[in-house]
Amino acid sequence: MKSYEPVNAGRKWFKELVSKIVFLVLGRAFQSAAKFDPLIRREVAEWREGFVLVMRVLPSGPVMVMEKSGGLIRHKGSKLPDSADVTINFKNIECAFLVLTPQMGAAQAFAENRLSVAGDLMYAMAFTRCLNVLLTYLYPLSFITKRLLKRIPPMDFLKFGRIIYIYCLGIPFGL
Amino acid sequence: MEETKKDVILGTSNRVLEVDLTSRKYSVYNVKEDERRLYLGAKGLGLKLLFDRMQPGADPLGSDNMLAVMPGVLLGTGGPCSGRFHAVSKSPLTGLFSSSSCGGPFGMQLKTAGWDGLILKGKSETPVWLEIDSDGITFHDASELWGLDTEETQKKLSAKKAGVMAIGPAGENLVKYANIASGHRFLGRGGLGAVMGSKNVKAVVANGGKFQIQPVNSKKFEKAKKRGTKYINQNEMSSFFLRKYGTNANVNLNNSAGILPVNNFSNGRDDRAYKLSGEVISEAHNTQYHTCKPCTILCGHKGDFGGKKRAVPEFETTALMGSNIGIFDPEIIAEWNDICGKMGMDTISAGGTMAWAMEAAEKGIFDAGLRFGEKAGIAEMLHDIGYARDKGQELGLGSRALSEKYGGKDFAIHVKGLEMAAYDPRGSFGQGLAYAVANRGACHLSAYLVALEVFFGLLSPKSIRAKAEFVKFFESLTNGINSLQTCQFTMYSYTLEPPLSRFTPDTTLGILMQNIPQLAIALMDFSLYPQLWSSVTGIKMSSAEFLKAGDRIQVLERYMNTREGVTRKDDTLPPRMLKEGRPCDPDKLVVPLEKLLDRYYRLRGYDSNGIPKDETLRNFGII
């Protein structure tokens, strides 16, 4: 059994750029959907004021920070905070790219040890449930979502309107 | 938010921790390279280590029995579906060597604590729980834990990064089919929990995470890993049926083929079986993933049952504690499954034994108060079995012991003492042969012929052609898989998705398998398994060598069992399978076992009495 010095991996700028963009889209969409989707609203209501959730790519990749303030969940950009209630770590950029592009669901990534959670698992599970709802807004086409989720909720007029809202106002302006 | 720096184990540590519970001392055994090459790891190596250390005739519940817990070389590397470890010991239920596989967290923690195996021998005078870390082992008093169920025990012992392996009341009370829990998974069959209980060991906790496992040939490993993941995601069985519906995807397949056990295997089909199917359970109980880790298939699920989150029972449990006792309510089966989990006992043997008791009551031989189709009394009986109370104490002996005591051997559905899994061999002759010759008893995982005969329709299920060849082949392949170790469900994808199998039409494949099995086997590409093994260990291994290692493990286990008295007379099926036709089968077929046995023995290199010949043993380097 030898002890090795860690080797620093080369940067994969394209995958990092894609991950950064998806984190931005995800954060903005989450902020927006949390205002009108009943399931996400219910989950977020359980979180304490000042609750901080971080999603990051290890070892030093892109970061997404969400914080609950004023009763709402807000996307706080990509600056790593000193502490977080829940941190969801992607093992490396390859794993993050698979999940964020979306070639693999979060549940499968977790089962394959591509994701790890630091902090209270209860919050992590709540976030996963929100994420599942969010994915149905972001990827309305069933051939994409069926790879990510076990069950796909049916499309109706109200949901279609929300998708339009998220894409036209939520993601570009954070509304 | 910094990651701790870990030491690296290149390949595998080859260090096995041997613990003498009597003297409370331990030593370290270093696995030699030729042992590793010949027996691969996990199941194979565990058997070899016990073969070298145990004398024939040891009492399974005595201090001279040993329990080997072995992670394979793949665990900790992040290989697809590699979150599994193996245990080997002499079974109190069968009196023979038995092994079991588990997807719980203990294996990963043991491996990343720097150990390639753990052997428990001797017997502690007082109840203990053991704590393992990279430096060795500490003994703790377990008197406060004694009596707790598996869930409570694990809760009390689970630190942040610990992997626990624990027994419940059934193990403490030496129930013959007690199992060992690790997380929400179990070393299920053969009564290994009773072995641990007989040694007064309540639990073993491994504190891992000190080491990172790195394959010797990382590039080759990554390539194999990618190919494996691709095959799994490509294969309909692994990426759709198992992932979406879990193992209960088998219910409808088995029911339509007439091989689902109904009322103690007296029939093979029931119109109500759809209620137990994965398709129905998945929708009705809002199932979520609940898997081993790491896993790529995701066959494990949990769901909402009566307002509680419970594990979705696996197919074997659903059938043996469902249709086989005349129950078609998934909610109550999930509850019984939970009770068995907490008590720490095997659901297949518990279900099989209760089915025997129900039929015995009908025939007026023995009355435990259980009746086919009636839920009343079953939950209480499961508790009674676990705590060895009243009639439960008798049911804890298993169906063989009960039928020998009270009569009713004709409907005691076991082989060598191990209750039969949920596939009726009268509709799948190859599976019948596999049950009869499986070393640990009526085990469906020794050679899963039912997949070829029923699920894929590549072999005719009610013919004897090519069955012996494929049983031999799958036994060896399965031994290899269990010695890597990876999940057996990868077999669907790793053997059927490589280009040659994938692009050959099923009809052609079927004709080839049925008529020229040797050629079909020779053309089968399972090279991913040896590739994964050799890329981790750095030892070259061809597909042929890998298969030969599987053969060697099979013959070694057989040889160990023949030293315990196993001969041809034990390679049989329950009389019901050999004499009674079923209402669902217009031809009233039974399994023509004798014809299959002769051919199988010849292929294996056994004599006509089922004993491995000296030349066979020498050929494999066993003697």
Boltz contact constraints between the chains, C-beta under 6 A:
constraints:
  - contact:
      token1: [A, 1]
      token2: [B, 9]
      max_distance: 6.0
  - contact:
      token1: [A, 3]
      token2: [B, 7]
      max_distance: 6.0
  - contact:
      token1: [A, 4]
      token2: [B, 8]
      max_distance: 6.0
  - contact:
      token1: [A, 107]
      token2: [B, 289]
      max_distance: 6.0
  - contact:
      token1: [A, 111]
      token2: [B, 291]
      max_distance: 6.0
  - contact:
      token1: [A, 111]
      token2: [B, 295]
      max_distance: 6.0
  - contact:
      token1: [A, 111]
      token2: [B, 298]
      max_distance: 6.0
  - contact:
      token1: [A, 112]
      token2: [B, 294]
      max_distance: 6.0
  - contact:
      token1: [A, 112]
      token2: [B, 296]
      max_distance: 6.0
  - contact:
      token1: [A, 113]
      token2: [B, 293]
      max_distance: 6.0
  - contact:
      token1: [A, 113]
      token2: [B, 294]
      max_distance: 6.0
